[in-house]
Amino acid sequence: MSKEMLRDQLLERRNRLSNETRRELSLSISEHLLSALPTDTLQIGSYMAFGSEVDLQWLHHQILASAHRLYVPRILSKTTMEMAALDHQEQVTEGAFGIVTSSKEETIDFGALDWLIMPCSGFDQRGYRLGMGGGFYDRALEHCEPHAPLRIGVAFTAQEASFEPDPWDQAFDWIVTEDGFIRR
């Protein structure tokens, strides 16, 4: 099966989850991530949920109320993005392709992040990510050192699949589902 066909199948599986189920499972994933946050201040890259992605809004509120710094993607073109600081919810605005981002000008290099939490269409047990097909994260991370930032994938267990990664695919260091950490 091609990656495109698998992606479509996994997205359909994710889309079939009810809104209430997605909220409950997203909260579980957020709680697992919060439990792993160290006391040292981190520069945390995350994302604003689009469509049926894992919604980390509760986690973002916890991060914003702490000493940690939060950054979210801002799409710059069809192939590039940057990470923009988000200090409070009033800075949230609609960006390119209808993806919510921060209106704040402050950005951070991907390599300066401690954690980068990423959505996906699917994942496998080896830690590989099946993204949306745009390659934004792969391109952003290709010049970063391994584990800098720590690459954390979040997904529902229904999104697990088997597939062969491409040579440029960036693997997750951790994968977190509603059931906990699959890879850590």
C-alpha positions, 0 to 999 in steps of 0.5 A, spaced: 500 500 500 502 506 498 504 512 503 498 516 500 493 510 501 495 509 508 495 516 510 488 516 507 486 510 511 489 512 517 486 519 517 479 516 515 480 512 522 482 518 526 476 522 523 471 517 525 472 518 532 467 522 535 468 529 538 467 527 545 472 521 544 477 525 541 477 530 547 477 525 552 483 521 548 487 528 547 486 530 555 489 523 556 495 524 552 496 531 555 496 528 562 502 523 560 506 529 557 505 533 563 507 528 567 514 527 563 515 535 564 521 536 568 522 542 573 527 545 569 525 550 564 524 548 557 523 551 550 517 547 548 515 547 541 508 544 540 502 545 535 495 548 534 490 542 533 487 542 526 481 538 524 481 531 528 488 531 530 490 530 537 488 537 541 493 539 546 490 545 548 489 543 556 497 541 556 498 548 552 494 552 558 499 548 563 505 550 560 503 557 559 502 557 567 509 555 568 516 557 567 516 553 560 516 557 554 511 555 548 512 555 541 507 553 535 508 553 528 507 559 523 507 556 516 511 561 511 510 557 504 508 551 501 515 548 504 517 552 510 515 554 517 518 557 523 516 556 531 513 562 534 512 564 541 506 563 544 505 567 551 497 567 552 491 565 548 490 572 546 496 571 541 492 566 537 490 567 530 489 564 523 495 563 519 496 560 512 492 554 510 487 556 516 492 553 521 492 557 527 498 560 530 501 565 534 501 573 532 507 574 536 513 576 532 518 572 536 521 566 534 526 560 535 530 556 531 528 548 531 535 546 534 534 551 540 527 547 542 528 542 548 522 538 546 518 538 539 511 535 540 508 533 533 502 531 530 502 525 525 497 521 520 500 515 523 506 512 526 510 505 527 513 501 533 520 503 530 518 511 531 517 513 524 512 518 523 507 518 517 505 526 516 501 529 512 505 529 506 508 536 506 514 535 509 514 541 513 517 537 520 522 533 516 525 539 512 525 543 519 529 538 523 534 535 517 539 540 520 538 539 527 542 534 531 539 528 534 535 529 539 535 536 539 530 537 540 527 531 543 522 529 537 515 527 541 509 524 536 502 524 539 497 520 536 491 516 538 492 508 538 488 507 532 493 511 528 498 505 529 500 502 522 506 498 518 510 502 513 517 503 510 520 510 511 523 514 506 530 516 507 529 523 509 523 521 514 525 523 521 523 518 527 520 520 533 524 519 540 518 518 544 511 516 541 505 518 546 498 515 545 492 515 550 495 509 553 501 512 555 508 512 552 510 507 546 517 509 545 521 513 550 
